[in-house]
Amino acid sequence: MTVITIREEGRIDTGFAAILKFDGGEYPVTITDPFTPKEEKLLEWYFEEWVTFPFSDTAIAERAAASVKTYGESLFKQVFQADFNAYSLYRQLRGNLSQVQIEIVAKTPEFHALHWEALQDPELYRPLAVDCVMLRKNVRPAPVSANVQLSPVINLLVVVARPDEERDVGYRTISRPLLELIDNSNLRVNVELLRPGTYESLSQHLEAKGAGFYHIVHLDMHGALLNYQQVQSPSKPERYFYKGRYGRGDLQPFDGVKAFVCFEGESQGKVDLVEASELAALLTGKGIPVCILNACQSGKQVRNSASEEGLSEDSRETSLGSRLMTAGMQMVVAMGYSVTVSAAKLMMSQLYQHLFDHKPMTEAIRLGRLELFNDKERKAYFNKYINLEDWLLPVVYSHQVVNFNLRQFTPEEEEKYYESVGSQYRFSSPEYGFIGRDLEILKIEKALLRHNILLLQGMGGTGKTTLLNYLREWWQRTHFVEDVFYFGYDQKAWTLTQILFDIGQQVYGKFEQAQFQAMSQSAQVQKLVAKLRGAAYAVILDNLESVTGQQLAIQNTLPEAEREQIRDFIGKLVGGKTRVVLGSRSREEWLQSQTFKQNIYELQGLDQEARTELAEKILERNVAAHLVDGIRQDADFEKLMKLLAGYPLAMEVVLTNLQRQSPQEILQGLQSADVNLDVVSEDKTKSILKCVEYSHSNLSPDAQKLLLCLAPFSGFICRGAIPVYIKELEKLEPLHDYCFDKLDDAIQEAINWGLLSLIENTHNLLSIQPIFPYFLKTKLASIDERICETLQEGFKNYYIGLAEYYKHLMDSKDAQERQLGILFCNWEYENLYNALKICLQKKESISIYFCLYKYLELKSDVQKMLKLAELVCKAQEAYPSEIISDHNYEILIAIGMLASSYLATRNYQKAREYYQKNLKLCQQLRGLEETQIKSAVATTYHNLGIVAQELREYEEARRNYQQALNIDIEYSDRYSQATTYHNLGIVAQELREYEEARRNYQQALNIDIEYSDRYSQATTYHNLGIVAQELREYEEARRNYQQALNIFIE
């Protein structure tokens, strides 16, 4: 391979003096930074800030992206085209760039601050770093050298730190694809995943393994360049701790900025900042040849200002990658700026894929960069996809050729290795694959590190058994445990004797196992407990609800004496190294005090991203391709997904029905307990209903009866408001024999059996297992039909009251109350919607609709707002005339809302049609005060004015606004007058009648001041400024703009 070296000789006034060296000679060159400080800031903004809010400044982002090519071409001309002979030598190599290695050798950190990876020949389509190996080196040699021990396998340590857990990057974004690649490679790789992701854990782990064991350490964590003020005053109080840090002194004040990586602290949200030199000191002498950092800014070298030139080189060096070279590493891969999750995943998967395919490390990195260049689509914040030139980000530091010092297996080693691999449990993937659960795995592992026995509780169908079986493989493959012993009570009623025998067979050799079996049971327990407490194994007891099951339980129950033996055995493992996971649908109180105590993890449905992925796979498998896009965009599909709440089994069974039914038909079927749940197979159908039937059968008879009252609910129950629901039910004669004072106890039983679950551990907010309401409706269908109708009546009346309360919150001037109203309507939407449908079916009041409309209006969901308005108005057309006369004002408001929905969706002709219909209805209103009727007429005229204004029919708009204004003046509605005066001002301004516009704006302003409406004042001042500007009264314009600005700032 031909090596081209660009070596810094020293700093000069204009930049750097350097030597360009080919195999055939040396050429002096002068390097000047192609970017001005302003252009450098723009590029930094592009990678660091624009991706966090990629909705605006798109043109500026495109300019920043294009600047990378301009920068690279400028740098190329300075390096290669300054000397004719040098350029001639380069052109001879240009035809075979894959055999070229470019080395950047720096004396100062500032030379590394240049974006060498951008180097681009103007005559070529791609930057050189995509086709050549590009390495950075330092003139200063490392004080030590990393020499790994001879080994037949590559030992890889992955350190994952996710301090913010659910508000962080996916736990296994890098590590899961890595293991999958190893399965498909022909290299022997041993991967260990460090738990927990703390500095203390890494320090102790490396010490235990000894120098020269690992070939690669991969740090999958956040990184940042921070000054001391940012460390002391983070955005979240007490986020960083910089005193009493394990293995390091307190963090002292420092000048400039330093590179840090973020290890996990002692609790969620806490970060242990580890400075670059501290990490380098930890890794020094450990004999690790390669370090890979997908930490943000881990390779970023700040271009120091003139005022910082006096700082020491140590203070000026900010690249973590460069710092780690002092630990003697042969190669460090780092990131120049913040890197998106999708880019890190793509780059690292490509890097490891080629490395495990026997490519040299440098070539594997180049091919990873090439993939970033070829596939530039990235998932930015808010799930928006953008194109990003982040192939520039990987920065590779090296001071020698990577040597993993691998050797061949001896025959004995090979046999032992493959025996070990063959004995590991292999997870059998479900029909649609194992999807998601990164957060759950992270939280379960952290919980087990705090207390080594955990109860994993969840309703049947949440995927507990699937998750636990997946963990058997994951934990062994990543060395969380040495081996996993699984006992499923759905298959067999495991006794302590059987458990001891099974574990003994796996942990003891042939002769020791024989001795073990000859012992008494009490001796066996003590011997095995000593073994398990001293070594990191995992024991999983799954489907434990069977042990104490009743009625329809899987018939693998255990007598009390056997249960006590198992409880005592598990109790003896508390505090040891072996982790015990108990999987169950119930709370397993008989085990709690002696074993898992309060260490409970409630398994819910898949997260939003995972449930979307599963839904896509189900649709792809079961629905014709030309129908899939339509289903995705169907609002009823969105409702169906929300209802299923990410429960895998429910999703698989229910969504399969989309091959023959629309989302709306399935929703209606679930509501009426009339949907086909046997599409997948008879066994699967039994399974999904049996999941609910089993838990329900373990409830007390009173609870079973009372929980029928929850049949009308979907998705959410506000437990704190249940007493209000009870009052509505108590009014209804068919329910007089129900003991409603025990309903809360019944709800608690349902929680204990996973039929209901707490939302964010809040006692009063409950989510419902998605199939449970369907199950209750099928139960109700077999009882007296009057009970079904009565419950619907009570449910409807309950939500009429709640809707009024939620609307009151959303109408509040208090921002917190408005947000509370929006939050509850988001949770309650399906319940409110179903109650409204009952009202429409019974041809009754539609007051619930006004709450839902307000919610959608505040959420700016105009399409859903329009669809709901059309539904309500169409249903009202079927109301008998006598009912219309009773609810004529509600109907008037509903038609007005439909017109406003058309206006919001810019369907102006439809909006005008329904506003005019409203005017006719106003003339037919009876039983209302005249002021109320006239107010409705004025509002309608005002809205017709808006329609005409949007259609640029300004004279028509003026006539309508004037009609509205006359009525408002006649009935002294001062506040409404202000809005109409303002709009009349806009019309006059559009007609260039500036004095008329000024008079109207001034009238509006006077009323806004009278009512202390500061925001409206600001808008009117702004428009008065525009009028003055058009009249060339610039001082007046300035005064008005300044008034507006002051209020907006206020």
N, C-alpha and C positions, 0 to 999 in steps of 0.2 A: 504494500500500500504506500502511495506517495504521500509524504507529509509536507504541508505548507505551514510555516510558523510565522505568526505576527507577534513580534516580541517588543514590548515596551522598553525603551532605553532611558526615558526620563521625561519630566514635565517641562514644557516650554510655554511662553506667553499665550500662544494661540491654541495650545492643546497638548499634544504628545509627540515626541520624537520616537520613532519605532523602526524596526528592521523587518522587512519582508524577506523570508528565507525559503528558497526552494532547495531541492536536492542539488541543483546546479549552481547556486550562488545566493548572495545577499544583496538587498536593495534598500537604501534608506528611504523612509516615507514619513510624511508629516500627517498626523491625524487630528482633525478638528471635529468636535461634536456636531453632527448634522442638524441637531435640534436646538432651537432657542429654549430658554427656560419655559416660555409660554407653551411651546409645542410639546415639551416633555410633560408638562402638567396635563395637557389635553390627552395624551396617551395614557397617563396614569388614571385620569377620570374615566376613560373608555373601559379599562379593565377593572377598576376598583368600584366605580360608582354607577356607571350607566347600566350595568347588568342588574343592579338592585332595583332600578325603576326604568325599565326599557320602553316606556310608553311615549316619552317625549324626547326632544333633541335628537331625533333619528338622523337628521342631516348632519349634525355635528359629529355623531358617532361614525357615520360613513366617512366623514373627512378624516377622523382619527384613524380609522382602519386603513384608508388609502395612504396615510402618512407613513405607515410601516414600510411600504414598498419604496416610497420616495427616500426615506431614511437609508434603507438598505442599498439603494443604487448610489447614493451620495457616498456612503462608506466604501462601497466597492471601487468607485472611481479614485478615491484617495489612496486606497491600498494597491490596487492592481494596475491602474492606468496612468500613474504618475511617471512610470518608467517604461519605455517602449519594449525593452528586453524582457522585463518582468511580465508585461502583458502578453508577450509572445509565448513565454513559457506556460503561462496560465492557459492560453488558448489551445496549446498542445494537449493539456490535461482535460480540457472541457468535455471532450467526447466520452470520457469514462469517469465521471465524477463519483460513481459509487466506489471507486478505488482510491479516493482522495480523503485524507484526514487533515482538517484545519485545526491548528492549535493556537490559542490565544494565551500568550505568556505575559503576565503582568507583574510590575514592580509595586504598583500602588493600587489601592481599592478603586480609585477613580477610573482607571483603565478598564476595569471590569464593569463599571457603570454604563459603558457603551453597550448598545444592543447588537452585539456581534452576530447573534443568531439571525438578524434581519438581512445580513449581507446578501445582495442580489445583483447578478449580472444583468444589466438592462436588456441584453439580447436574449435572455432566458425567461421562461414563463414562471419558474419557481425559484424561491430563495435557495442559496447554496446549502443551508443546514438541513434541508429536506432530502438532498441527494448525497451530501458528504457527511462524514462523521465530524462533528464540531465539539471540541473540547476546550476547557479553560484550565490554565495552570498558573501557579505562582512561582516566581523566581526563588522565593524563600523556601528551602526544603523543609519537609515535616520532621519534627524531632524524633519521631518513632515511625516504625513501619508495621502495618497490619499484615501478619502472616498467619493464615488459617492452618489448622492441623490437617494432615492427610485424612481424607474421608471418602467413603464410597457414595455418600448421599449429600445433596445440598441441604444445609440447615438454614431455614428462613424464619426469622422472628418478626411477627407483625405486631406493632404496638398501636392499638386503636384507643383514642381518647374522645369521648362524647360527653363533656360535662353538662350539656343542656338537655340530654336525653331526648324527649319527644319534640323539643324545639331545636333539635340539632340535625346534622346530616345523618342519613341512614347508617346504622351501626356496621352493617356488613357490605357497604357499597363496594369496597375493594376486596375484602377477604373472601366473600362468597364466590365471586367470579374466579378468584385466584385458585381456590380449591377445585372448582369445576374444570379449570384449565389443566391442573395437575392430573386429574383423572384421565384427561385425553392426551397427555404427553407421554413421551417415552423416556423422560428423565425421572430419576429417583429423588423426590423432594420431600423433606420432612418439614411441615409447617407447624409453628407454635404461635398461638395467639395469646398475648399477655393479658391476664386479668388480675386485678383491675388495671385500668390504663393510667396508673400513677407513676410519678418519678421514683417513689420509694419501692414500688413493686419492680420496676425496671432495674433499679440498682441492685436489689437483692437477687433478682433472677439472673442477671449477668454474672454476679459474683458466684452464684451456685453452679452455673454452667462452666465457668472458667474461661481463660483466654483461648482464642482460636477455635471455639466451637461453631459459632455462627458464620455463615458466608455472607448473608444479607440481613440487615435490619431495616425494616420498612416502617416509617413513622407516619401513620394515617391520622393526622390531627390538625388542628388549626394552628396557624402561625401569624405573626404580626410584627411590624416595626413600630415600636412605641418609644416616646420620650418619658422622662421620669414623672412629669405631671400627669400623663395619661395612665401611668401605673398607679399613682396615688389616688387619682380621681376618675375611676372608670364610669362608664355610662350607667352601670347597675351598682348600687352601693355594696361594698364589701365583696365584690366579685373576685378580686385577686387577693391572695395573701402573700405577703413578702416578709413576714417575720416567723421565726420558728420553723423554717423550711427544712425538710428532711435532707441530711447530707450536705447542706449548704448553709452559709451564713445568711444573715438578714440582707435583703437587697438594699444596697447603698445608693445614694443620689448619684446621677451620672449626667454627663453633657451629651447633647445631640440625641440620636435615636439608637436603639439597640434591637437586635433580632431576638424574638422569643418564640418558643413553642408552648402550646397550651395543654398541659397534662390535666387529668382530672383531680379535683380537690376532694375534700372529705364528704361532700354532699352535693346534690343536684344544684347546678348553677354556679358552683365554686370552681375556680380555675387556679391551678398551680403554674405560674409563669416560670419557665426555665429558660435562662438566658443562653445565648449561643455558646459562650465560652464554658458555661457550666455543663452543657450537654457534651461539648467536646472533651471536657475533663473526665466526664463519666465514661465515655467511649474509648478514651485513650488507654492503650494497653490491653484492650479486650480482643484484639486480633481479628476485627471484623473488616473484610476487604471493601464491602459496598454498603452504602447507606442511601436509601430512597426516601425522599420527602415529598409527599403530595400536600404538604402544609403550605398555605397561602403565604406569599412573599418570602419563602424560605431561601430563595436565590436572589433576592432583590438587593442590589447595591445602590445606595442613594448617591446621587451626584451632589457632592458637597459644594456649598456656596463659598464665596471668597472669605466670608467671616469665619468659616469653619476650617480654613486651610491650616490654621495654627494648631489644630487638634492633633494628637498622636495618631499614628496609623491604626493602632488598636481601636481608638475611639471612632475613627472614620470608617472602619470596615463594618458594614451592616449585613453582609450576606452570610446567612447561617451555613449555606453550602460551603463557602470558602473557609469559614471557621472550622468546620468539621474536618477539613483536610489536615489541620494541625493534630488531629487524633490519630494520624497515620493511615487513614483510609485510602485505598487505592482509587476509589471513585465515589462521588456523591452526586446524586440527581436531585435537583431542587427546582422551585418554581419562582419565576421572576416577578409575578404579580399574583393577585388573588385568582384562584382557579375555580371554575364551576365544578359542581359535582359530576355532571355528565362528561366534562372534559377529562377530569381525573380518572373516572371509570374507564373511558375509552383508551386513554394513554396507557394506563397501567395494565389493562387487559392485553393490549397489543405488545407491550414491553415483555410481560411474562410469557405470553404465547410464543414469542420468537426466542426468548432466552431458553425456555424449556424445549425448544426445537433445535437446540445445540448452536444457535447463533451466538457470536461474541456479544458481550454486554453492550459495547458501543454501537453495534449494528442493530441490536434489539431496541435501543433508545431511538436511533434514527428512524426506524420503521414505525415506532410509536408516534414520533413527530409527524411523519408522513401521513399517518391516518388522521391526525388532527387537521392537517392541511387539506386533505381530500374530503373530509366530512366536518364542515364548520358549523353545523347546526347545534346549538346548545340550549339547554333548558335553563332559562334565567329565573328571576324571582317572579312570583304570581303565575307560575306555570306557563309563562310566555316563551316561545321559541325564537331565538335570534341567531344570526350568523356572527361568528367571532374569530378574529385572527389570532387565536391563542396557541397556535403552533409555535409562536415566538416564546412562550413562557418557559418550557423546560430548559434548564441551564445545567450543563454537565461539567463538573470539576474532576480533574484526574491528575495524578502525578506518576502513574505507572500503569502498565497493562494489567488488567484484572486477571488474577490467577486464583481460581477456586481450589487449587491443589487437590483435585479429585483423583481417585484411584479406583481400580476394579475391586469388586467384592471378592473375598475369599469364598470358597464353596460353602463353608459353614455359615459365614455372614449372609450369603445370598439366601440360603435355605431359611435361616432365622428371620430375615427381613420379609420374605414372601409368606412365611407362616404367620407372622404378625399382621401383615396386611390382609391376609385371607381370613384371619379370625375376627377382624373388626366387623361390626354390624353394618350392613348396607341398607339404607333406607329405600323402601319401595315407594316410588313417587305416585301420588294420587292421579286420577284421570287427567286433571288439568295442570299437574305439576304442583310443587310446593311454592306458594306465592306469599310474599310479604313476611310479616312477623319479625322484622328486624328489631323494632322497639321492644316487643314482648321478650325476645331473646335477651336483649341488653338488660332489661329490668329484672328478668328472672335470674340472670347470672349475678347481677349486683345484689339482689336480695339474698341469694345463697352465700355470697361472700360475707354478708352481714350476719346471717344466722343460717346454719347449714341444713336446716329442714324447712321446707316450703310446701304450703298447700296451693296447688293450682286449681282454682275452682271456676266452673263455667257450665252454662246450660249445654245439654246435648246438642250437637250440631255446630258448636263454636270451633271445633277442630282441636280439642285437647289431646286426644290420642294421636292424631296426626302430628301435632307439634312435638309431643313427647317422644314419639318414635324418630322424628327428624333430629331431635336433640341427642338421641343416642349416638347417631353418626357424627353430628357436628362436634360434640364434646370430645369424642375420641380422636377425630381427625385433627382437632386444633389443640389437643393435649390439655383440655380443661380437667379431664379425668383420665385415669389409666384404662378403666373398663366400666361398662354400664350393665347393671343387672335389672332386667325389666320383668315385672310380674303384673299381668293384666287380669283383673277379676271378671272381665267380661268373658274370658275363656275358661277360667278355672278358679275354684275357691282355694286359693293358696293358703296353706297352714304354715305356721312357723317352722315345723319340721321340714316341709318341702322347700321353704325359702332357704333354710340353712344348708340343706343338701345341694341345692342348685348353685348357690354362691360358692360353697366349699369346692365343688367340682371345678369351678373356673379359677379360683385363686390359689389352690393348692396343687402340688404335683401329685403323681399317681400314688406314691407311698404315703405321703403326708395326708392325702385325702382318705386313705384307708384307715389311718390312725384316727383321723378326725371323726369318721363315721362310727368308730368303735367307742367313742366317748358318750357319756350321758348328755342329755340335751342341755342341761345347765352348764356343763363344761364346754360344750360346743358354742353356746352363746358367748361365754366369756372369751374363748379363744378367737372367735370370729370378730367380736366387737373390738378386741385389741388390734386385730389386723386392719379392720376398716377405719378405726379412729386414727391409725398411723399412716394411712395412704389415701391418696385422692381417687376414690372410686365414686360412682353414682349408683344409687338404688332408687328405682322408680316403681311405685305401687300405683297402678292406674285403675280407673273405674271403681274406686273404693266405695261408691254409693251402694254397690252390690252387697258389700259385707253386712250392712244393716238393713238391706232392702226389704220392702213389703209388697204384697199383692202382685203387681205386674213386674216386679224387679227381675233382672236376670238372675236365674236361680243359682247363684254362687255365694250364698250367705254363709256366715260363720257363727257358731255359737259364741256366747259371751266369753267363755274361758279362753277360746282360741284368740278372740279379739284382744283380750288382755295380754296374752303372750306377745302378740305382734306389737302392741303399744309399748310394752316394757322394753322389747328389743330395740325399737326405733328410739325410744327415750334414752337408751344407753349410748346412742351415737351422737347425741347433742353435743356440739362443741368440738367434734373431731374433724378430720380432714375429708371424710366421705360426705358427699352431698346427697340428701334424700328429698325426692319430689313426690308428693302425694297428689294424684289427679282424681278429682271427684266433682260431681254435680252439686253435692251438698257441703255443709260446713264442717262435717266430721268432728262434732264437739267431743266425742269420746277419745279423740287423739290430741286435741288442741293443747291442753294445759301441760302435758308432758313432752310434747314434740315440737310442733311448728309455732305454738303460742300465737303471736299476732302477725306472723310472717305469711301473709295470704296475698296471692296475686289473682285478681279476677280477670279471666280471659274474656274479652269482648269480641266483636266482629273485626274484620280486617280494616285497616286504615283506608283512607279515601283512595290513595294511589293503588293499593293492592286490590281493593274491591273493583276498581275500574279495570285493572289488568285481568282479573278473573272473569268479569262480565264480558270483556272482549273475547276471551278464549271460548267462553260458552257460546257466544253469538257466532263466532267463526265456525265452531263445530256443528251447530244445530240450525242455523238460520241461513237462508239463501243469501248469497253475497250482495245481490242488488237491493236487498231490504235492510241491510245493516245500517247504512248511513241514515236512513229515515228513522229507524228505531233510536239511534243515538241522539237525534235532534228532537225526539218526541218528549214533550214536557211530562207526559204520563210515565215515560220510562224513568225520568229523573225522580218522580214520586215513588215509583216502584223500587228503585235502588235505595232511596232513603228509608223506605219501609223495611226492606230486607236487612238493612243496617250492617252489611258486610259479613253476615253469618254464612260461612261457606256452603254448608249443606242446604240451607234454605235457598241460597242463590242458585245452586246447581239444579235443584228440583223445580223451582218456580220459573227461572229464566228459560229453561228448556221449553216451556209452554209457548214461548214466542215464535216457535216454528209454525204454530197454527192459530195463535190468538194475538191480538194487538195488546200493547201495554195497558190501554184503558180497559179492555175486556178482562185482563188478569186482575187488575186493581178491583174492578167491580166484583169479580168472582171471590176474591179474598175477603171483601167486605161482607158479602152475602153467604160466605162459606160454600160457594158453588164454583170451585175451580178444580181442574183436574191436576192432581199431584202425583200421578202415576206414569208420567211420560218416560222417566229414566228407566225404572224397572220396578217390579213389584217389591223387591227387597228394599230398594231405596225409599219407596213410599212408606213402607212399614217403618223404616228407620226414622224418617223425619217426624212422623206423627208419634212414633213410639218414644222418641226423645222427650216430647212434651207430655205424653201420656204417663211415662214413667215418673217424672218429677211430680206431676199432678196427683198421681195415685199415692204418693208419700205424704201428701198434705192431710190435715185432719178433715173429717167430713164437713164440719162447719166452714172451714176455709174453702173447701171445694165448692160449696154452695154459694158463699159470699163472693168468691172471685168471679162468678158468672156476671157480676155487675160490671166487671171491667171489659166485657166482650166488645162494647162499642168503641173502645179506645184503640188508637194506633200509635205505636212508636214512643209515646211520652205520656207520663202521668205526673201531675204536680201533687205530690202526697200531702203537702200543707193545705191544699184546697179541698181535699177529699171530704172533710166535714160539711162543706157547702154542697157537694154532690149528694151526700147522705140526706141532707135536708130536702133536696128536690125529690129523692127517691121515696122518702117517708111520706110525702104528700100523696103517693099513688097507691090506691087500695090493693092491687094484686101483690104488692110487696110487703104487706103489713106483718107477715110472719117471719120476715128476715131480721136477724139480730145484728143490726148495723153497728152497734157499739163494738162488735168484734171484727169489723172490717179491717181496721189498721193491723190487728194481730194476724189476720189472714194475709195481708200484704207483706208482713214481715216473713211469714212462712214462705211465701212465693219468692222473696228475696233470697232466703236461705237455700232454696232449691234452684236458684238460677233462672226462674221464670221472669223475674224482674231484677234489675240491677241499678245500683246507685250511679248517678252521673257525677263524675269528678269527686267521688266520695261525699257527696252532699245528700244528707238524709232526706230532704224533701223533694228531690228531683230524681225521677226514676225513668229508665228506659225499659221497653217491653221486648222480650224475646219475639222476633218477628212472626213466628208461626203461632204463638200463644193466643192472640185474639181469634185467629182462624179456628183454632182448636176449641175455644170457648163457644164460638158461634155454632160449631157442629154439635156441641153438647146442648146448647139452647134449642137447636132445631128439633131435638128429640124430646124436649119438655113442652109445656103448655105454650102455644103461640102467643098468648096474651102477655107472658113474661117478656118475650122478645120485644113486643111493641111497647110495653111499659118502660123497659130499660131505654129504648130509643127516645121515648118522651122525656124521661128524666135527664138523659145525656144532652138532649137538645136544649132543655131549659137551663141546665147547668152552664152550657157554653154561651147561651144568650147573655147570662150574667157576667161570665168571665170576659167575653168579647167587649162588653161595655167598659170593664175595668182596664183591659189592655189598651183600648182606644184612648181612654182617659190618660193613661201613661204616655202614649205616643203623642198626644196633643199637648203635653206639658211643656212649659217653657224651660223646665229644668233638664239639662242635657242628660244627666244620669237617669232620670225617670224615663226619658225617651228611649235611651239605650236599653233599659230594663224591659220596656214594652216591646221593643224590636226583638230582643233575645227570647222572650217568652213566646211571641208569635212565631218565631223561627222554630222553636221546639213544638209548639202546639198547632202548627199550620194544618196538618192532616186532620186533627181532631176538630178544629174550627171549620174546616172545609166540609167534613162529613156531617157536622151538625147543621151547617147551612143547607146542605143537600136535603136533609130531613125537613127543614123549614120549607124549602121549595116544593118538595113532594107533597107536604101537607097544606101548601098554599097559605103560608103564614108569614109573619114579619121576617124581613131580611136584615135585621139590625146587625147580625154577625158579619154580613157582607161589608158593612162600612168599616169594621175593624180590619178585615183582610185587605180591603182596598187601601186603607191608610198605610198598612205594613208594606204592601208592594210599592206604593208611591214613595215611601221613605227609602226603600231598597232600590228605587229606580228600575224596577223590573217591569218595563212597560208592556212587553209582550204577554207576560203572565197576567198583568193587570187587564189588558184588553180581552184576553181569552175568558177570564173570570167574569168581566162585565157582560160579555156576549152571552155567557151561560145564564147569568141571573136574569137579564132582560128577556131572553128567549123563554125561560121558564115562567116569567111573569105574564107573558102573553096568554098563557093558559089559565090564568086566574079568572074566576067568575066575576061578573060586574059588581056584585054586592061586596065581594072581598076587595076588589080594586078600590071601591069607594072608602073602605075602612083603612086602606094602606096607601091612599093616593099620593101622599107627600113622600113616602118612602120610594114609591115607583118613580116619582118625579126626580128624586135625587139619583136613583139608579140610572135613569136614562141620561141625566147630566154627566154622571161618571163614565158612562159608555161613550158619550160625545167627547169628553176630556181624554179618554183613552185613545180614541181615534186621532185627536189633536196631538197627543204625545207621540203617536206613531206616524205623524205627518200625513194622515189620510184626511185631508182638509174637507173634501166634499162630503164624506161620511159624517165628519164632525159637524159640519153646517146642517146637514139633514137632521141629525138628532137634537141639536140645539134648537132648531126651528120646531121640531116636534115637542120639545119641552115648553116652548112659548105657548103652543096650543093647549097643552095639558094645564098650564098655569091658569088659563081662563076657566078650566073645569073644576078647579080645586074647591072643595066645600069643607066647612067645619074648621077652617083655620083663620087666624087673625089676618087682617088685610096687610099689616106690616110684613108678616112672614111671606105672604104671597108676592108682594111687591119686591121684597128682597130677592126672591127666587127669579123674578122677571129681570131685575137689574143685573143679577149675576149672569143670566143667560145672554142678555144684550152685550155685556162686557166680553163674554167669551166669543160671541159672534164677531165682535170687533177684533179680537185676536186672530180669528180665522181669516177675516178679510185682510188684516194687516200682513199675515204670513203669505197670502196670495197677492200681495202688493196692490190690493184694491183699496187705496187709501181713503177715498171719499166715502166708500161704503163702511170702512172701519170707523171713520169719524162719526158717521150717522149713528152707528151702533153704540159707540162710546158715549155720544151725547145723550142718547136715550137712557143709557144706564146712569149717567151723571144726573140727569133731571130727576130720576126716581130717587137716587141717593140724597139729593138736595131736599126733595119734597119730604122725605122721611128722616132727615137729619142724620144720615149714616156717614159721619165725617170720615171715618177711617177708610171706608170703601171709596169715598170720593178721591182720596189721595192717589190710589192705584190708577183710577180712571184718568185723573188729571195727568199723571205721569205718562200714560199710554197716549193720550191726546197730544202731549208734547212730542212724543216719538213720531207720531203721524205728521205733525206740522214740520218737524225737522226733516223727515223724509221728503216732504213737499217743498223744502227749502224756505218755509215760512218761519224764519228764525225768531222774529219778535213774538209771533203767536206761540211758538214752541217755548220761548222764555217765560211768557205769562203762565202757561200751563205748568211748567216745571216749578215755577215760583209758588203757585197755588199748592202743588203737591208737597213742596218743601215745607211750607208753613204748617200744613196739617201733620206732616211727619215730626216736626219739632214739637207741635202741640201734644202729640202722643208719645214723644221720646223714642221714636223708632229710629235708632241711630244707623242701622244698616241701610234702611231705605233712604235716609238723608244722604249717606255717602254716595249711593247710586245716582241720586238726583243732582247732587253737587257736581258729580263727574259729567253728567249730561249737560248741565249748565256751562261747564267748562268747554265742552265741544261746541255749543252754540256760540259762546263768546269767541272761540277760536275761529269759527266760520265767519264771524262778523269782524275779524281782525282786531278784536279788543283783547290783546294779548295779556295785559296786566289783570284784567277781569278773569280771563281764562285761567291764569296762574293761581289767582286767589281761590277760585272754585276747585281746581284740581288739588290744591294744597289742603283745602277743607276735607275733600273726599279722602285724600291720603291719610290725614291725621286720624280720621274715624276708622279707616281700614286697619291702620297700625294699632289703634286702640282696641 
